[in-house]
Amino acid sequence: MQQQENPNFSDQLNEWQQVRGERGEDPMDWGAFREHLMAIGAPDPGFVPTNEFQEYVNRTGGDKMGAMGGGITGAMAGAEMPNDTSDEGLPKPDQG
């Protein structure tokens, strides 16, 4: 789907993650990647990281993730995932 909306998505993703890793910054910060794309005029890829974004760990063997704690950070930190059925943090209905 990203290729249809942004034919340069894969190249932008690979370059961004590589540079972030080389700088010692978190290459799995989806929020920062979204901001980068929008800053360069690319379409917003949305709130949920693509499978391709998450494949960075497979491409690098996870060697850079250990030092950073691994996982998706940034805008996804604390975000409710689509299959999250918990009601934590939601307003409670009136009980009266």
TIVEXVEX-768727 format. One record per residue: residue number from 1; x, y, z of N, C-alpha, C in turn. Coordinates in pm, whole numbers. Example, Ala and Ser with C-alpha at 12.3 -4.5 7.8 and 13.67 -1.06 7.14 Angstrom:
+-----+--------+---------+--------+---------+----------+--------+--------+---------+--------+
| pos | n.east | n.north |   n.up | ca.east | ca.north |  ca.up | c.east | c.north |   c.up |
+-----+--------+---------+--------+---------+----------+--------+--------+---------+--------+
|   1 |   1319 |    -569 |    780 |    1230 |     -450 |    780 |   1320 |    -330 |    780 |
|   2 |   1285 |    -225 |    708 |    1367 |     -106 |    714 |   1290 |       3 |    787 |
+-----+--------+---------+--------+---------+----------+--------+--------+---------+--------+
***
This chain:
+-----+--------+---------+--------+---------+----------+--------+--------+---------+--------+
| pos | n.east | n.north |   n.up | ca.east | ca.north |  ca.up | c.east | c.north |   c.up |
+-----+--------+---------+--------+---------+----------+--------+--------+---------+--------+
|   1 |     83 |    -118 |      0 |       0 |        0 |      0 |     88 |     126 |      0 |
|   2 |    198 |     127 |     73 |     285 |      244 |     78 |    342 |     275 |    -59 |
|   3 |    371 |     172 |   -137 |     430 |      194 |   -269 |    335 |     270 |   -360 |
|   4 |    204 |     248 |   -346 |     107 |      318 |   -429 |     99 |     465 |   -390 |
|   5 |    100 |     493 |   -261 |      89 |      630 |   -213 |    222 |     705 |   -221 |
|   6 |    331 |     634 |   -202 |     464 |      695 |   -201 |    562 |     596 |   -263 |
|   7 |    588 |     609 |   -392 |     676 |      513 |   -459 |    819 |     513 |   -406 |
|   8 |    858 |     617 |   -331 |     993 |      625 |   -275 |   1001 |     578 |   -130 |
|   9 |    891 |     524 |    -78 |     883 |      487 |     63 |    997 |     394 |    106 |
|  10 |   1021 |     289 |     30 |    1125 |      191 |     69 |   1263 |     256 |     76 |
|  11 |   1297 |     335 |    -24 |    1427 |      401 |    -24 |   1438 |     501 |     92 |
|  12 |   1332 |     579 |    114 |    1332 |      675 |    223 |   1345 |     606 |    358 |
|  13 |   1275 |     495 |    373 |    1279 |      418 |    497 |   1419 |     361 |    521 |
|  14 |   1474 |     294 |    422 |    1605 |      231 |    439 |   1713 |     334 |    471 |
|  15 |   1712 |     445 |    399 |    1813 |      548 |    423 |   1795 |     609 |    562 |
|  16 |   1671 |     639 |    600 |    1644 |      702 |    729 |   1686 |     609 |    844 |
|  17 |   1650 |     481 |    836 |    1687 |      388 |    943 |   1837 |     369 |    950 |
|  18 |   1904 |     363 |    837 |    2049 |      347 |    836 |   2117 |     466 |    902 |
|  19 |   2077 |     587 |    863 |    2138 |      708 |    919 |   2110 |     717 |   1069 |
|  20 |   1987 |     688 |   1109 |    1954 |      692 |   1252 |   2041 |     595 |   1331 |
|  21 |   2057 |     474 |   1279 |    2140 |      375 |   1347 |   2284 |     419 |   1357 |
|  22 |   2338 |     477 |   1249 |    2476 |      524 |   1248 |   2499 |     637 |   1348 |
|  23 |   2397 |     718 |   1370 |    2407 |      830 |   1465 |   2382 |     787 |   1609 |
|  24 |   2348 |     660 |   1629 |    2317 |      613 |   1763 |   2176 |     652 |   1807 |
|  25 |   2094 |     694 |   1710 |    1955 |      728 |   1738 |   1868 |     605 |   1710 |
|  26 |   1749 |     605 |   1762 |    1660 |      491 |   1751 |   1604 |     478 |   1610 |
|  27 |   1644 |     375 |   1535 |    1591 |      356 |   1400 |   1448 |     301 |   1398 |
|  28 |   1394 |     272 |   1516 |    1259 |      218 |   1526 |   1160 |     320 |   1581 |
|  29 |   1194 |     447 |   1575 |    1107 |      553 |   1623 |   1011 |     591 |   1510 |
|  30 |    895 |     526 |   1509 |     797 |      547 |   1402 |    751 |     693 |   1397 |
|  31 |    732 |     753 |   1512 |     689 |      893 |   1517 |    788 |     985 |   1449 |
|  32 |    916 |     964 |   1475 |    1020 |     1046 |   1412 |   1025 |    1022 |   1261 |
|  33 |   1004 |     897 |   1220 |    1004 |      867 |   1077 |    886 |     934 |   1008 |
|  34 |    769 |     930 |   1070 |     651 |      997 |   1015 |    679 |    1147 |    999 |
|  35 |    736 |    1207 |   1103 |     767 |     1350 |   1098 |    864 |    1379 |    983 |
|  36 |    964 |    1292 |    967 |    1062 |     1309 |    859 |    993 |    1305 |    723 |
|  37 |    907 |    1205 |    703 |     838 |     1195 |    575 |    755 |    1319 |    545 |
|  38 |    681 |    1364 |    643 |     596 |     1481 |    621 |    680 |    1607 |    599 |
|  39 |    795 |    1616 |    665 |     883 |     1732 |    648 |    941 |    1739 |    507 |
|  40 |    958 |    1624 |    442 |    1012 |     1625 |    306 |    900 |    1624 |    201 |
|  41 |    775 |    1636 |    247 |     662 |     1645 |    155 |    604 |    1513 |    111 |
|  42 |    645 |    1404 |    175 |     590 |     1272 |    142 |    456 |    1253 |    215 |
|  43 |    372 |    1162 |    166 |     245 |     1137 |    234 |    265 |    1078 |    373 |
|  44 |    174 |    1110 |    463 |     176 |     1054 |    598 |    146 |     905 |    589 |
|  45 |    234 |     820 |    640 |     210 |      675 |    632 |    112 |     624 |    736 |
|  46 |     68 |     708 |    828 |     -31 |      667 |    927 |     31 |     637 |   1063 |
|  47 |    -56 |     603 |   1157 |     -14 |      582 |   1295 |     50 |     446 |   1320 |
|  48 |     17 |     347 |   1239 |      64 |      211 |   1264 |    183 |     181 |   1173 |
|  49 |    295 |     140 |   1231 |     413 |      108 |   1150 |    385 |      -2 |   1049 |
|  50 |    444 |      12 |    933 |     430 |      -90 |    830 |    516 |    -212 |    864 |
|  51 |    484 |    -324 |    803 |     568 |     -443 |    822 |    710 |    -416 |    776 |
|  52 |    723 |    -342 |    668 |     855 |     -310 |    615 |    938 |    -232 |    717 |
|  53 |    874 |    -141 |    789 |     943 |      -63 |    892 |    997 |    -157 |    999 |
|  54 |    917 |    -252 |   1041 |     956 |     -343 |   1148 |   1060 |    -445 |   1104 |
|  55 |   1078 |    -464 |    975 |    1176 |     -560 |    924 |   1319 |    -513 |    942 |
|  56 |   1338 |    -391 |    988 |    1473 |     -338 |   1012 |   1553 |    -431 |   1103 |
|  57 |   1488 |    -483 |   1204 |    1556 |     -572 |   1298 |   1607 |    -695 |   1224 |
|  58 |   1528 |    -748 |   1132 |    1572 |     -864 |   1055 |   1688 |    -829 |    962 |
|  59 |   1682 |    -711 |    902 |    1788 |     -670 |    808 |   1920 |    -649 |    879 |
|  60 |   1917 |    -601 |   1002 |    2040 |     -570 |   1074 |   2079 |    -679 |   1172 |
|  61 |   1999 |    -779 |   1184 |    2026 |     -885 |   1280 |   2001 |    -842 |   1423 |
|  62 |   1935 |    -727 |   1440 |    1901 |     -679 |   1574 |   2019 |    -623 |   1651 |
|  63 |   2137 |    -612 |   1587 |    2256 |     -567 |   1659 |   2244 |    -425 |   1712 |
|  64 |   2177 |    -336 |   1644 |    2163 |     -199 |   1691 |   2051 |    -184 |   1793 |
|  65 |   1960 |    -279 |   1796 |    1845 |     -267 |   1883 |   1878 |    -297 |   2029 |
|  66 |   1973 |    -383 |   2052 |    2006 |     -419 |   2190 |   2046 |    -300 |   2274 |
|  67 |   2127 |    -213 |   2218 |    2176 |      -97 |   2293 |   2066 |       6 |   2316 |
|  68 |   1961 |       1 |   2234 |    1856 |      100 |   2245 |   1733 |      47 |   2316 |
|  69 |   1734 |     -76 |   2357 |    1618 |     -131 |   2425 |   1518 |    -195 |   2332 |
|  70 |   1532 |    -173 |   2201 |    1446 |     -236 |   2102 |   1303 |    -188 |   2108 |
|  71 |   1229 |    -223 |   2005 |    1087 |     -192 |   2003 |   1055 |     -62 |   1934 |
|  72 |    928 |     -43 |   1912 |     880 |       76 |   1845 |    861 |     185 |   1947 |
|  73 |    911 |     304 |   1917 |     906 |      413 |   2013 |    836 |     532 |   1951 |
|  74 |    856 |     647 |   2007 |     802 |      770 |   1952 |    651 |     776 |   1963 |
|  75 |    586 |     802 |   1853 |     442 |      821 |   1852 |    368 |     695 |   1896 |
|  76 |    430 |     580 |   1886 |     364 |      455 |   1923 |    371 |     428 |   2073 |
|  77 |    458 |     494 |   2144 |     472 |      469 |   2288 |    340 |     501 |   2357 |
|  78 |    282 |     401 |   2418 |     159 |      418 |   2492 |     35 |     427 |   2405 |
|  79 |     51 |     415 |   2274 |     -65 |      423 |   2185 |   -147 |     295 |   2194 |
|  80 |   -277 |     310 |   2184 |    -365 |      194 |   2186 |   -358 |     129 |   2048 |
|  81 |   -325 |       3 |   2045 |    -316 |      -69 |   1920 |   -457 |    -111 |   1877 |
|  82 |   -480 |    -131 |   1748 |    -613 |     -163 |   1698 |   -677 |    -284 |   1764 |
|  83 |   -599 |    -384 |   1804 |    -657 |     -503 |   1866 |   -652 |    -498 |   2018 |
|  84 |   -624 |    -382 |   2073 |    -620 |     -364 |   2218 |   -763 |    -353 |   2269 |
|  85 |   -805 |    -448 |   2351 |    -943 |     -448 |   2400 |   -953 |    -395 |   2542 |
|  86 |   -843 |    -348 |   2598 |    -849 |     -296 |   2733 |   -921 |    -163 |   2735 |
|  87 |   -977 |    -129 |   2849 |   -1044 |        0 |   2861 |   -965 |      95 |   2950 |
|  88 |   -840 |      60 |   2976 |    -756 |      144 |   3060 |   -739 |     281 |   2997 |
|  89 |   -761 |     384 |   3074 |    -744 |      520 |   3026 |   -868 |     578 |   2960 |
|  90 |   -972 |     497 |   2941 |   -1094 |      548 |   2881 |  -1188 |     603 |   2987 |
|  91 |  -1269 |     703 |   2954 |   -1363 |      755 |   3053 |  -1462 |     647 |   3095 |
|  92 |  -1498 |     649 |   3220 |   -1594 |      552 |   3273 |  -1736 |     605 |   3252 |
|  93 |  -1828 |     518 |   3214 |   -1967 |      562 |   3199 |  -2027 |     600 |   3333 |
|  94 |  -2124 |     689 |   3330 |   -2193 |      728 |   3454 |  -2261 |     606 |   3514 |
|  95 |  -2245 |     592 |   3642 |   -2301 |      476 |   3714 |  -2433 |     511 |   3781 |
|  96 |  -2506 |     604 |   3736 |   -2621 |      641 |   3814 |  -2739 |     663 |   3737 |
+-----+--------+---------+--------+---------+----------+--------+--------+---------+--------+
***
